[in-house]
Amino acid sequence: MTRNVFTLAAVFVAFTGGMVMSRVNDREGAITDGGGSGAPIVDVSQSRTPSTPAGLAGAGAAGLPDLSSIAERAIQASVNISSTQQVAVDPFFQMLYGDVPQSQTSMGSGVFVSPDGYVVTNSHVVGSRRADIRVTLTDNREFAAKVVGIDPESDLAVLRIDVKGATPLPWGDSSKLRVAEWVLAVGNPFQFNQTVTLGIVSAQNRHDPQLATYNDFIQTDAAINPGNSGGALVNSRGELVGINTMIYSRTGGYQGIGFAVPSNLVKRILDTLVKTGEVVRGSIGNLTYVTVTAAQVRNARLGDQGGVYVQGMYKSDPAYAAGIRPRDIIVSFNGTAVTEQSQLQRQIADIKIGSTVRVEVLRNGERRTFEVPVVQMAPPR
């Protein structure tokens, strides 16, 4: 007798060596990343006022929007990105199996954000500063790209190419998106260049430990597949409202659940990377946490309020030196109630380096408050 086993993979929608790169989680409900081949999403949300926005001027009798003009502009702002990196090969492996490719190429998408050649994409599309990056425009011109900066925490990267007169999309305010607004995804799924797909905003401010520790994502049902990573999410006014990053899938392909980094965060990261080349974030140490509910806390006889349970830490951590210990439940950070893990990690990351924060914990049912210094987050290995 056999059983069907479904595994949801965290899939980065970038092509690598002709194959889809995927992070597989052996737990039902894992997230798959859908970025990697330059398909920006265009947000084609309906107007929130009775007046008809420009993007819907051609709406038919059935009330469906005519998004052809917006799609044309979004395509012109989109680019294809290829990243080639040298791969270290074990000599013993090469002796056993003969010549092994010494380089690895991934394909993804990107979008112009300025007329002078700045391009935003995903960090997993770029890989590293040492990669050979090539950017191809819609007219098939190809350029070598300079890596301006990479931020793995937000999965964003900024490139620059030597081109004048690029046609960037205007910035949209991602905080004003509403569920069920129309959106377009523009990119290069499976290397089908300049592909446009249509969907809606399925959810706002989606966060989960499987998705990322830093971002609140826009969820959309616009079709996103391998090769779409780094592409733009555009609304019905032709504004850039997000960058495609991941998909949730049992197969590695489209399942109707995709995620994009909101434009407000993209713009903030872009400005920082252009100015300094890196994003510096705060840390109180290499702690491991898990979200716990009030019921779980009561059952464990540790208190009466949910929060973030400290599973482990190092004695060298600033939090440990300040008095926090494993089994503490963090319930407040600088006066703001803490309800889940990713919220706490974002709060810590956004605090100024060198400042001190007030962390309130439950320890065996008793409330205690500690003053914890904030240090610079160590870069990912």
VENZI-V836262 format. One record per backbone hydrogen bond with DSSP energy under -1.0 kcal/mol. CO is the residue of the C=O (numbers start at 1). NH is the residue of the N-H. Records with the same first field share a line. If there is no record, write none. Layout:
BEGIN
CO = NH ; NH
END
This chain:
BEGIN
9 = 11
10 = 23
12 = 14
13 = 227 ; 229
14 = 21
15 = 107
16 = 19
19 = 16
23 = 10
27 = 30
32 = 247
37 = 188
40 = 186
42 = 184
53 = 56
54 = 57
56 = 59
60 = 63
64 = 60
67 = 71
68 = 72
69 = 73
70 = 74
71 = 75
72 = 76
73 = 77
75 = 78
77 = 112
79 = 110
80 = 136
81 = 108
82 = 134
83 = 106
84 = 132
85 = 104
90 = 94
91 = 95
92 = 96
93 = 97
94 = 98
102 = 87
104 = 85
105 = 17
106 = 83
107 = 15
108 = 81
110 = 79
111 = 120
112 = 169
114 = 117
115 = 166
117 = 161
118 = 113
119 = 159
120 = 111
121 = 157
122 = 126
123 = 127
126 = 128
128 = 131
132 = 84
133 = 145
134 = 82
135 = 143
136 = 80
137 = 140
141 = 137
143 = 135
146 = 160
149 = 158
151 = 156
156 = 151
157 = 121
158 = 148 ; 149
159 = 119
160 = 146
161 = 163
170 = 240
173 = 176
174 = 177
178 = 181
181 = 201
183 = 199
184 = 42 ; 234
185 = 197
187 = 195
188 = 191
189 = 192
191 = 193
195 = 187
197 = 185
199 = 183
200 = 221
201 = 180
203 = 219
206 = 217
208 = 211 ; 212
217 = 206
218 = 260
219 = 202 ; 203
220 = 258
225 = 228
226 = 190
228 = 39 ; 231
229 = 38 ; 109
231 = 244
232 = 186
233 = 241 ; 242
234 = 184
235 = 238
239 = 235
240 = 172
241 = 263
242 = 233
243 = 261
244 = 230
245 = 35
246 = 259
247 = 32
249 = 9
257 = 248
258 = 220
259 = 245 ; 246
260 = 218
261 = 243
262 = 266
263 = 267
264 = 268
265 = 269
266 = 270
267 = 271
268 = 272
269 = 273
270 = 274
271 = 275
272 = 276
273 = 277
281 = 377
283 = 375
284 = 319
285 = 287
288 = 311 ; 312
290 = 309
292 = 307
293 = 297
294 = 298
295 = 299
296 = 300
297 = 302
298 = 301
302 = 365
307 = 292
308 = 330
309 = 290
310 = 327
312 = 288
314 = 317
317 = 321
318 = 322
319 = 324
320 = 323
325 = 328
328 = 310
329 = 362
330 = 308
331 = 338
332 = 360
333 = 336
336 = 333
340 = 344
341 = 345
342 = 346
343 = 347
344 = 348
345 = 349
346 = 350
348 = 351
349 = 282
352 = 355
355 = 374
357 = 372
358 = 334
359 = 370
360 = 331 ; 332
361 = 368
362 = 329
363 = 366
366 = 363
368 = 361
370 = 359
372 = 357
374 = 354
375 = 283
END
